[in-house]
Amino acid sequence: MLPKVKHVLEYLRPGTAFFWDGDGDMTHEDQVRSMRLYGQELIPAVKEMAKELDLKSSFETNDGTGVSPVAWAKTKERQKAKA
C-alpha cells in the first residue's frame, strides 16, 4: 500500500489527503488493529514521504493550488532528471 500512496503523492502533490478505513464487515478486533496500523505505520510513513517530497499542506500555501512555487520547480527538475 505504501508504494501506491507514494506514487500518488509524487504525481498529484496534494495539499490534503484523506484515507478511508473500516469499510465493510470487520470484527471489533480487526477494526482496532486497522486503526492501530493507521496511527502507528501509515500516517507516520505518509508524513515522512510528504517531508521528503517537500509537500505543503493547504494551510501553508496561498496560491489556491496547494503547491508552493518552490515545490513546483523541484517537481519539474525531478521530472526532467527522470526523462
Rosetta blueprint (number, residue, H / E / L):
1 M L
2 L H
3 P H
4 K H
5 V H
6 K H
7 H H
8 V H
9 L H
10 E H
11 Y H
12 L H
13 R L
14 P L
15 G L
16 T L
17 A L
18 F L
19 F L
20 W L
21 D L
22 G L
23 D L
24 G L
25 D L
26 M L
27 T L
28 H H
29 E H
30 D H
31 Q H
32 V H
33 R H
34 S H
35 M H
36 R H
37 L H
38 Y H
39 G H
40 Q H
41 E H
42 L H
43 I H
44 P H
45 A H
46 V H
47 K H
48 E H
49 M H
50 A H
51 K H
52 E H
53 L L
54 D L
55 L L
56 K L
57 S L
58 S L
59 F L
60 E L
61 T L
62 N L
63 D L
64 G L
65 T L
66 G L
67 V L
68 S L
69 P H
70 V H
71 A H
72 W H
73 A H
74 K H
75 T H
76 K H
77 E H
78 R H
79 Q H
80 K H
81 A H
82 K H
83 A L
